[in-house]
C-alpha cells in the first residue's frame, strides 16, 4: 500500500495566480481549519467583528508594516474586488467628479496588459493621459532610462498622479525601481510582485495588490495609501468605494474576507520566520530568476524571451520556442515532470514560469534542468 502523503503528491505550480503558497502555511491552515487555537470554531465560522478575528487582521497589518516599513501616516487596507476594482477606485477617489483632485488629469504608463486595462477604467471617471506606451512592441520594454534607446516618459507636472504597473504578469516586464515622477504622487499596481523586495513606501501615494500571487489566496486586495492623498475625496462617493470609509473603519465596513486575510497573516508570518526581512526574499528571488534566464541567454534562438533583458521580471519568466509544435512538446513534457501551469498567456504565447516568493528553489532547479534537457534532445 502506498505511503505517499498529500505533500508528496504536490506538483511544482508555476501558475500566474492564484499561485503557489508556502507548504507550511497550507499545513497550518489545514491543522487549524476545524478549530482555531483558543477559539473553539473555524476561521470560516467566526464573526469578522469578533475579538479573535480582530487579532488576526491586526497581526496581518502589523506584519505587512514590518516587512515593508509602512509609516503611520499610511493606511493598510484589506478590501475586495481585486485589482480591477482598484483600476476604477483609484481614479474615482483622486480625479473623478467626487475625487480629492477634481478637475485634474492623471498620467498612465502603458507597459503591459494590466496597465492598459487600468487606464481604460480610469477613463470612465475622468480624462487621463498616456505618458508612455509600448504596445507597438507587444509590451516588451520600459521607457528610458530603464531601457536604452527608448523615449522617456512624457509626464504632466500638474497631474494628480502617475499610475504604473510595476510588474506586468502577462508579458514578464518589471520595473527594477520606481519611475521618477518629479514629485507627482505615484500610484502603483503591485499585484504580481508585492513583497518580493523591500521598497520605500514614502515614494508612493498609493499601492494596491490583489493577494493571490505573493501574499495569500484570491479574495482580498491589499491597499497601502497615504491618508493625506485621499483625505479630500467626497463623502458622496459610494461608501465601499471610498478609501476614507475603510481607513475610518479599519477594513471592516462590510463582512471582510476572513479566510483570505487569515492566510495573508500566515504568509507574512512565514516570510518573517523563514527570511527575516524582504532583503533576503529579494536575494532568493534574484537567484531563482537567474537560474532560468541563464538557460535562455545560453540558447536565445531556442528559448526566446519576450521582455528585453533590462526589464525582465523576477516573478514571471515569459519565453517562446521556435515553433508551436516545440512549445506543445515542451509543455507536455513539463507536465509529466510535475511542472504545472507553464502555458503562456494567449496574448504572448509560448511558456511562462511564475516564480513568486513561495516557489521553492528546488522547483526552479527542476524547471531549469528540464529546459536544458529538452534543448539537448532537440539538438
C-alpha atoms as one frame of an Amber mdcrd trajectory, in Angstrom:
protein
   0.000   0.000   0.000   1.316   3.449  -0.906   2.517   5.608   1.955   2.738
   8.789  -0.127   1.453  11.841   1.696  -0.538  14.679   0.196   2.625  16.795
   0.274   4.452  14.130  -1.756   1.786  14.360  -4.459   2.157  18.121  -4.941
   3.435  19.389  -8.277   5.565  22.484  -8.769   2.874  25.027  -9.580   4.054
  27.823 -11.894   0.590  29.371 -12.234   0.439  33.156 -12.580  -2.316  33.396
  -9.981  -3.890  32.062  -7.908  -0.430  30.798  -7.308   1.785  28.646  -5.139
   1.528  29.106  -1.378   4.141  28.029   1.187   3.595  24.425   2.263   3.988
  25.326   5.975   1.163  27.845   5.552  -1.092  25.261   3.930  -0.282  22.754
   6.647  -1.034  25.233   9.420  -4.303  26.240   7.765  -5.219  22.559   7.468
  -4.439  21.903  11.113  -6.427  24.935  12.280  -9.335  24.600   9.846 -11.667
  22.778  12.206 -10.868  24.905  15.224  -8.657  27.964  15.663  -6.485  27.597
  18.779  -8.279  29.017  21.795 -11.351  29.995  19.771 -13.449  26.857  19.515
 -14.562  27.492  15.937 -13.149  27.560  12.405 -11.830  30.701  10.735 -14.650
  30.066   8.247 -17.217  30.465  11.021 -16.129  33.315  13.276 -17.509  36.839
  13.031 -15.395  39.447  11.283 -16.095  41.654  14.315 -15.043  39.080  16.902
 -12.028  39.561  19.147 -10.426  36.520  17.517 -10.622  37.967  14.018  -9.612
  41.435  15.203  -6.384  39.859  16.436  -5.873  38.159  13.050  -6.389  41.253
  10.896  -4.287  43.406  13.220  -1.469  40.856  13.066  -1.652  40.723   9.256
  -1.426  44.515   9.095   1.445  44.645  11.594   3.394  42.056   9.600   2.962
  43.981   6.348   4.026  47.196   8.063   7.126  45.470   9.427   8.107  43.821
   6.153   7.617  46.931   4.009   8.377  49.613   6.586   4.969  51.256   6.193
   4.880  54.542   8.170   1.995  55.556  10.416   0.631  58.179   8.027  -0.183
  55.405   5.567  -3.165  53.098   5.986  -3.007  49.372   5.244  -6.390  48.199
   3.992  -7.842  44.768   3.228 -10.505  45.139   0.539 -12.352  43.061  -2.046
 -12.899  43.374  -5.780  -9.356  42.628  -6.898  -7.147  44.854  -8.983  -9.997
  45.516 -11.383 -11.983  47.452  -8.786  -8.843  49.384  -7.888  -8.448  50.474
 -11.524 -11.675  52.461 -11.120 -11.481  53.224  -7.415  -8.114  54.989  -7.539
  -9.317  57.338 -10.255 -12.700  57.914  -8.597 -11.083  58.892  -5.300  -8.466
  61.137  -6.869  -9.570  62.712 -10.167 -13.271  61.961 -10.616 -16.131  64.378
 -10.024 -16.027  63.377  -6.360 -12.263  62.940  -6.162  -9.740  64.713  -3.979
  -8.187  66.403  -7.042 -11.310  67.010  -9.118 -10.501  68.759 -12.373  -7.011
  67.334 -12.681  -5.863  64.630 -15.050  -3.596  61.645 -14.397  -0.737  60.095
 -16.354  -0.617  56.380 -17.181   2.384  54.295 -18.184   1.241  51.513 -20.501
   3.876  48.798 -20.237   1.588  45.762 -20.396  -1.925  44.402 -20.496  -2.814
  45.356 -16.924  -1.659  48.951 -17.258  -3.805  49.244 -20.375  -6.841  47.909
 -18.525  -6.205  50.212 -15.565  -6.266  53.238 -17.851  -9.417  52.034 -19.621
 -11.287  52.005 -16.301  -9.855  55.357 -15.201 -11.057  56.962 -18.454 -14.624
  56.186 -17.394 -14.107  58.525 -14.451 -12.076  61.464 -15.778  -9.643  62.435
 -18.537  -6.266  60.696 -18.401  -3.073  60.953 -20.448  -0.801  58.284 -21.891
   2.685  59.159 -20.666   4.335  56.096 -22.220   3.066  53.249 -24.394   4.999
  50.167 -25.513   2.048  48.388 -27.133   3.729  48.681 -30.535   6.237  46.021
 -29.465   3.637  43.969 -27.546   4.836  45.443 -24.274   8.375  44.097 -24.177
  10.143  47.208 -22.855  10.102  50.192 -20.498  10.759  53.900 -21.024  14.201
  55.438 -20.702  16.228  55.372 -18.549  15.185  51.775 -17.823  15.607  50.661
 -21.452  18.285  52.246 -23.620  17.078  53.866 -26.816  13.508  54.215 -25.642
  11.747  57.565 -25.281  11.409  58.964 -21.795   8.075  59.340 -20.062   6.022
  62.326 -21.213   4.847  63.483 -17.804   2.493  66.316 -16.924   3.935  68.120
 -13.876   0.397  69.159 -12.911  -1.049  65.644 -13.000  -2.836  64.402  -9.891
  -0.840  61.177 -10.033   1.187  58.861 -12.253  -0.083  55.277 -12.454   2.138
  52.354 -13.363   2.155  48.572 -13.086   5.482  47.626 -11.554   5.355  44.033
 -12.824   3.314  43.023 -15.851   2.368  39.408 -15.198   1.453  38.536 -18.789
   4.449  39.989 -20.616   7.014  39.393 -17.873   8.162  43.028 -17.803   9.194
  44.577 -14.488  10.388  47.991 -13.363  13.677  47.500 -11.479  12.926  50.643
  -9.459  10.309  53.373  -9.212   9.968  55.804 -12.128  10.976  59.358 -11.280
   7.813  61.449 -11.458   9.323  64.727 -10.331   7.212  64.870  -7.206   3.872
  63.855  -8.727   2.243  61.193  -6.489   2.885  57.649  -7.664   0.035  55.117
  -7.810   1.175  51.542  -8.318  -0.474  48.262  -9.237   1.894  45.914  -7.401
  -0.287  42.820  -7.662   2.286  40.403  -9.034   5.436  41.450  -7.205   4.039
  42.673  -3.885   6.522  41.995  -1.074   9.099  40.468  -3.434  11.595  43.051
  -2.156  11.869  45.997   0.191  10.745  49.366  -1.127  10.447  52.922   0.106
   6.720  53.287   0.685   7.054  57.060   1.096   7.810  57.338  -2.642   4.226
  56.254  -3.307   0.859  57.854  -2.810  -0.981  54.563  -3.153  -0.070  50.911
  -3.741  -2.613  48.198  -4.425  -2.160  44.466  -4.868  -4.565  41.569  -5.193
  -3.159  38.964  -2.834  -3.280  35.784  -4.897   0.262  35.914  -6.235   2.672
  36.734  -3.412   0.591  37.474  -0.325  -2.163  34.896   0.008  -5.178  33.416
  -1.782  -7.713  35.078  -4.031 -10.368  37.122  -2.266  -8.530  40.013  -0.659
  -6.866  43.098  -2.125  -4.255  44.924  -0.076  -4.078  48.712  -0.374  -1.385
  50.912   1.161  -2.391  54.558   0.891  -1.124  57.893   2.142  -4.062  59.125
   4.201  -3.458  62.739   3.207  -3.670  61.895  -0.504  -7.302  60.787  -0.288
  -8.437  62.935   2.642 -10.380  65.362   0.444 -12.304  62.751  -1.536 -16.031
  63.472  -1.337 -18.129  61.578   1.220 -20.679  61.229  -1.600 -18.591  58.539
  -3.245 -20.184  55.087  -2.944 -19.484  54.017   0.627 -17.496  50.915  -0.243
 -15.548  52.691  -2.984 -14.311  55.489  -0.713 -10.888  54.814   0.792 -11.765
  57.012   3.756 -14.536  54.579   4.698 -12.035  51.764   5.105  -9.442  53.944
   6.803 -12.011  55.002   9.404 -13.488  51.526   9.878 -10.210  49.584   9.762
 -11.229  47.488   6.737 -14.394  46.283   8.488 -17.090  48.382   6.822 -18.579
  45.202   5.396 -18.029  41.499   6.070 -14.326  41.061   5.471 -12.913  38.080
   3.529 -11.874  36.484   6.795 -10.221  33.338   5.466  -8.158  35.211   2.867
  -6.919  37.701   5.467  -6.091  34.816   7.815  -3.904  33.277   5.089  -2.209
  36.655   4.496  -1.374  36.625   8.200   0.134  33.140   7.901   2.087  34.026
   4.741   3.575  37.153   6.300   4.468  35.201   9.435   6.186  32.649   7.203
   8.173  35.385   5.435   9.339  36.823   8.752  10.167  33.409  10.167  11.835
  31.955   7.059  13.670  35.034   5.753  13.629  37.679   8.464  13.192  40.550
   6.022  12.442  41.293   2.378  16.099  41.877   1.509  16.652  38.155   1.987
  13.500  37.394  -0.012  14.796  39.588  -2.844  18.157  37.829  -2.956  16.455
  34.469  -3.327  14.116  35.827  -5.999  17.083  37.153  -7.964  18.809  33.798
  -7.697  15.744  31.841  -8.826  15.179  34.053 -11.861  18.858  33.847 -12.825
  18.629  30.049 -12.991  16.096  30.335 -15.811  17.456  33.392 -17.582  20.919
  31.821 -17.776  19.422  28.915 -19.731  17.595  31.327 -22.027  20.662  33.504
 -22.566  22.740  30.453 -23.493  20.182  29.449 -26.150  18.495  32.700 -27.249
  17.290  31.261 -30.565  15.597  28.341 -28.819  14.223  29.923 -25.641  13.179
  33.304 -26.974  12.488  35.737 -24.150   9.628  38.179 -24.535  10.938  41.074
 -22.438  14.110  42.990 -23.146  16.934  41.997 -20.835  16.965  45.312 -18.983
  13.427  44.807 -17.725  12.936  41.061 -17.372  10.701  40.100 -14.486  11.914
  38.255 -11.414   8.386  36.942 -10.919   7.121  35.926 -14.380   9.610  34.467
 -16.858   7.963  34.587 -20.305   9.509  32.908 -23.354   8.663  31.269 -26.661
  10.118  28.313 -28.523  10.841  28.301 -32.287   7.523  26.651 -33.222   4.106
  25.849 -31.815   4.926  22.157 -32.128   8.006  22.532 -29.942   6.035  24.619
 -27.460   3.372  21.929 -27.180   6.010  19.230 -26.724   7.790  21.317 -24.088
   4.616  21.911 -22.101   3.544  18.275 -22.362   6.915  17.039 -21.158   6.932
  19.551 -18.317   3.562  18.345 -17.072   4.835  14.762 -16.991   7.697  16.013
 -14.808   5.298  17.577 -12.320   5.977  21.093 -13.622   2.489  22.547 -13.822
   0.782  25.590 -15.392   3.626  26.730 -17.636   1.494  27.727 -20.614   1.938
  31.361 -21.589  -0.902  33.848 -21.812  -2.744  33.780 -25.132  -1.645  37.334
 -25.988   2.034  36.357 -25.808   2.023  32.602 -26.361   4.857  30.268 -25.521
   5.560  29.490 -21.893   5.569  31.451 -18.661   7.064  30.406 -15.346   5.693
  32.346 -12.395   8.227  32.008  -9.599   6.765  34.004  -6.740   8.145  34.123
  -3.199   6.652  30.759  -2.245   8.095  28.852  -5.216  10.926  26.803  -3.691
  14.391  26.930  -5.212  14.093  23.188  -5.852  11.122  23.813  -8.144  13.035
  26.338 -10.233  16.022  23.995 -10.380  13.769  21.217 -11.696  12.463  23.533
 -14.407  15.996  24.671 -15.247  17.147  21.062 -15.599  14.168  20.202 -17.786
  14.801  23.213 -20.048  18.414  22.106 -20.540  17.395  18.513 -21.223  14.642
  19.483 -23.660  17.013  21.735 -25.594  19.616  18.967 -25.828  17.005  16.478
 -27.034  16.154  18.818 -29.894  19.793  19.064 -30.936
